[in-house]
Amino acid sequence: MKQPTLLCSCILCKKQTSDMGIMTHFLRSHGTNEQKQLFANNYHSKLSAAAKEKYSHNPKKCKECNAVLAYEYRVNTFCSHTCSAICSNQRRNESGWTVSDEQKLNVSQKLINYNISQGNKVTSMHETIKTAAGEFSRVYFMKCKFCNDSFTAITTTQVCTNCQHLKWNNNKDQYAFRFNVFDYPALFNLAQLTSIGWVAFGGKRGGKKNIHGLSRDHRVSVNDAKKFNYDPYYISHLMNCELMTHTANSKKKTKSSITYTELVLLVDDYDRKQSV
C-alpha cells in the first residue's frame, strides 16, 4: 500500500514541500556547491535529452539538398556553405543580377589595398608576394577582464582560456532567485509593485509592454559572484534581492550595491531569526 505524503517545511527558508521531496529541496537549495552543481547538471541534461528526442521525430532539413540538419545546427537554413551559395546564385540568375565591371574593380582595389597594408608586395591585380619570411600571424597583447591576467591571442578577445566558462551563461542558474516576493510583504514594497507592475517588453505573443516596471535585482551582482566564486546560497537568498525599476537596473549594469561581507551578515542574521 502506498504511504501517504506529508507536508513539510524547510528549516532554513521555510518553503513547504512534501516529505518525499524535502531532502532534495534542502540539498539543491542549501547544500554544498558540489551538491547544487550536481542537481543543476542533471536538470539540464534531462532537458537537453528531451529536446533532442523531440527534434529527432521532426528534424529540420537543408533548403537546397534536403539533408537532415543535426540538432546543434537546427537554427541554420542550409547544411553547408556550398548549398547556401547554390541557392543564392540560383536566385541571382533567375533575377538576372550580375556583377558590374565597376563592382569588380572596387573589389580588386580593396584586395590590393589590404595586401599593401599587410606589407605584401603587389605584383599585379591578382598576385601578391608575402614579404615576411616563414609562417607568421598578428598577435595581440590582451588583459583578461575576469582574472586580470595578461595573455596573447591572435584575435582581440577579452577573456583568457581559463576564464572562457565565465564568458557565457554557464552556472548562472544557481544564482537565480527561487522565491515569491509576495510571500514576504515585510521585505518588499508590494504596494509599489501593484501600482507599477513588473517590467515587460511586449513581443510577438502580444504581451503587454511595460518598460517602466519593476524587476528583481541582485544587490551583490551575479557578475561579481561568478568572478569571485561567491557561495550561490547567499547570492540567491531573498536578502540579496531588491525591487528596482528597469531604468535604474540598466544604469546599475553589473555593479553590486552592497559588499559580499555585508550580504553574508544580513543573510546569517535573517536565518538566525527565522530559526528561533
C-alpha positions in Angstrom: 0.0 0.0 0.0 1.3 3.4 -1.0 2.3 5.6 2.0 0.6 9.0 2.1 2.8 12.0 1.7 3.0 14.6 4.5 3.6 18.4 4.1 6.9 19.6 5.5 8.7 23.0 5.6 12.4 23.7 5.1 14.2 24.6 8.4 16.1 27.4 6.6 13.9 29.0 4.0 10.5 27.8 5.3 9.5 26.6 1.8 6.8 24.0 2.1 7.1 20.7 0.2 6.2 17.0 0.6 8.2 14.7 2.9 9.3 12.8 -0.2 11.0 16.0 -1.6 12.2 17.8 1.4 15.7 16.3 1.2 16.0 17.0 -2.5 15.0 20.6 -1.8 17.5 21.0 1.0 20.4 19.7 -0.9 19.5 21.6 -4.1 19.0 25.0 -2.3 21.2 24.8 0.8 23.7 22.0 0.2 27.3 22.4 -0.8 28.4 23.8 -4.1 29.2 20.3 -5.4 25.7 19.1 -4.5 24.0 22.1 -6.1 26.0 21.7 -9.2 25.1 18.0 -9.4 21.4 18.8 -9.4 21.9 21.6 -11.9 23.8 19.3 -14.3 21.2 16.6 -14.0 18.3 19.0 -14.7 19.9 20.5 -17.8 20.9 17.1 -19.1 17.3 15.9 -18.9 16.1 19.0 -20.7 18.7 18.6 -23.5 17.9 14.9 -23.9 14.1 15.5 -24.1 14.7 18.3 -26.7 16.9 16.1 -28.9 14.4 13.3 -28.7 11.6 15.6 -29.8 13.7 17.1 -32.6 14.5 13.6 -33.9 10.9 13.0 -34.7 10.6 16.1 -36.9 14.1 17.3 -37.8 14.8 20.4 -39.9 16.2 19.8 -43.4 18.5 21.7 -45.7 16.6 24.0 -48.0 18.8 23.1 -51.0 19.8 19.4 -50.8 17.1 18.3 -48.2 19.7 16.8 -45.9 18.8 16.4 -42.2 20.4 19.1 -40.1 21.9 18.0 -36.8 20.3 19.2 -33.6 23.2 21.5 -32.9 22.6 23.2 -36.3 18.8 23.3 -36.2 18.8 27.1 -36.5 20.5 27.0 -39.9 18.8 27.0 -43.2 21.4 25.2 -45.2 23.7 22.3 -44.3 26.8 23.9 -45.7 28.3 27.0 -47.4 28.0 25.2 -50.7 24.3 24.7 -50.5 23.9 28.3 -49.4 25.9 29.6 -52.4 24.0 27.4 -54.8 20.7 28.7 -53.7 21.9 32.3 -53.7 23.4 32.0 -57.1 20.2 30.5 -58.5 18.2 33.4 -57.2 20.6 35.8 -58.8 20.5 34.1 -62.1 16.7 34.0 -62.1 16.5 37.7 -61.3 19.1 38.5 -64.0 21.5 40.1 -61.5 25.2 40.2 -62.5 28.3 41.8 -61.0 29.1 45.1 -62.9 32.6 46.0 -64.1 32.7 48.8 -61.5 31.9 46.4 -58.6 34.7 44.1 -59.8 37.1 46.9 -60.0 36.2 48.1 -56.4 36.7 44.6 -55.0 40.1 44.2 -56.7 41.2 47.6 -55.5 40.2 46.7 -51.9 42.3 43.5 -52.1 45.3 45.5 -53.4 44.9 48.0 -50.5 44.6 45.2 -48.0 47.8 43.5 -49.2 49.7 46.8 -49.1 48.6 47.4 -45.5 49.8 43.9 -44.6 53.3 44.6 -46.1 52.9 42.3 -49.0 54.4 43.2 -52.4 51.6 43.6 -55.1 53.0 42.5 -58.5 49.6 42.6 -60.3 45.9 42.8 -59.6 45.7 39.0 -59.0 49.1 38.2 -57.5 50.9 39.2 -54.3 54.1 38.1 -52.6 54.4 38.0 -48.8 57.5 39.9 -47.8 57.8 38.3 -44.4 59.8 35.1 -44.2 58.2 31.9 -42.7 54.9 31.4 -41.0 53.5 34.4 -39.2 50.3 35.9 -37.8 49.3 39.1 -36.0 49.5 38.8 -32.2 47.5 40.9 -29.7 48.5 41.5 -26.1 45.3 41.4 -24.0 44.3 41.5 -20.4 41.5 39.2 -19.1 38.5 41.1 -17.8 37.8 38.4 -15.2 41.2 37.4 -13.7 43.2 40.5 -15.0 46.0 38.2 -16.2 47.9 39.3 -19.3 47.9 36.9 -22.3 48.5 36.8 -26.1 45.9 35.9 -28.7 45.5 36.1 -32.5 42.2 37.9 -32.1 41.1 40.7 -29.9 39.3 38.5 -27.3 39.0 39.9 -23.8 38.8 36.6 -21.9 41.7 34.2 -21.4 41.4 30.5 -21.9 41.0 29.7 -18.2 38.0 32.1 -17.9 36.1 31.2 -21.0 33.4 29.4 -18.9 32.7 32.8 -17.2 32.0 34.5 -20.5 28.8 32.7 -21.2 25.7 31.8 -19.2 27.3 28.8 -17.6 26.3 28.1 -14.0 24.2 31.3 -13.9 21.0 29.5 -12.9 22.5 28.6 -9.5 22.4 32.3 -8.6 18.7 32.8 -9.6 16.0 33.8 -7.1 13.6 30.9 -6.3 11.0 32.6 -4.1 7.9 34.6 -4.5 8.2 38.2 -3.3 4.5 38.3 -2.4 5.3 35.8 0.4 7.5 38.4 2.1 5.5 41.7 2.4 7.7 42.9 5.2 10.8 42.8 3.0 9.5 44.2 -0.3 7.4 47.2 -1.3 4.4 45.3 -2.7 2.3 48.5 -2.9 4.7 49.9 -5.4 4.8 46.7 -7.3 1.0 46.6 -7.5 1.0 50.2 -8.7 3.8 50.0 -11.3 3.8 46.3 -12.2 6.6 44.0 -13.4 8.8 45.1 -16.3 7.6 43.6 -19.7 8.8 44.2 -23.2 5.8 43.0 -25.2 6.9 40.8 -28.1 5.3 38.7 -30.9 3.0 36.9 -28.5 1.1 40.1 -27.8 2.2 40.6 -24.3 1.6 44.0 -22.6 4.7 46.3 -22.8 5.8 47.9 -19.5 9.4 49.2 -19.8 8.9 51.3 -16.6 8.0 48.3 -14.5 10.0 46.7 -11.6 12.4 43.8 -11.8 14.2 41.7 -9.1 17.8 42.8 -8.9 20.8 41.1 -7.2 22.3 43.5 -4.6 25.6 41.6 -4.9 25.6 41.0 -8.7 25.8 37.7 -10.4 28.8 39.0 -12.4 30.8 39.5 -9.1 29.6 36.2 -7.8 31.0 34.3 -10.8 34.1 36.4 -10.8 35.0 35.9 -7.2 33.3 32.5 -6.7 30.8 33.5 -4.1 28.5 31.0 -2.4 25.3 30.6 -4.5 23.2 30.2 -1.4 23.9 33.8 -0.4 23.6 35.2 -3.9 20.2 33.6 -4.5 18.9 34.4 -1.0 15.9 36.8 -0.6 18.1 39.2 1.4 20.1 39.8 -1.8 17.1 40.8 -3.7 15.6 44.3 -4.2 12.9 45.6 -6.4 14.2 48.1 -8.9 12.8 49.9 -11.9 14.2 48.8 -15.3 15.7 52.2 -15.9 17.7 52.1 -12.6 18.6 48.5 -13.2 20.0 49.3 -16.6 22.1 52.1 -15.2 23.4 49.8 -12.4 24.6 47.2 -15.0 26.8 44.6 -13.3 27.7 46.6 -10.3 27.0 45.5 -6.7 25.1 47.8 -4.4 26.5 46.1 -1.2 29.6 44.1 -0.5 29.6 40.3 -0.1 30.6 40.6 3.5 27.6 42.8 4.2 25.3 40.3 2.5 26.6 37.4 4.5 25.9 39.2 7.7 22.4 40.1 6.5 21.6 36.5 5.4 23.0 34.9 8.6 21.1 37.3 10.8 17.8 36.6 8.9 18.3 32.9 9.0 19.1 33.0 12.7 15.9 35.0 13.5 13.8 32.6 11.3 15.1 29.5 13.1 14.2 30.9 16.6 
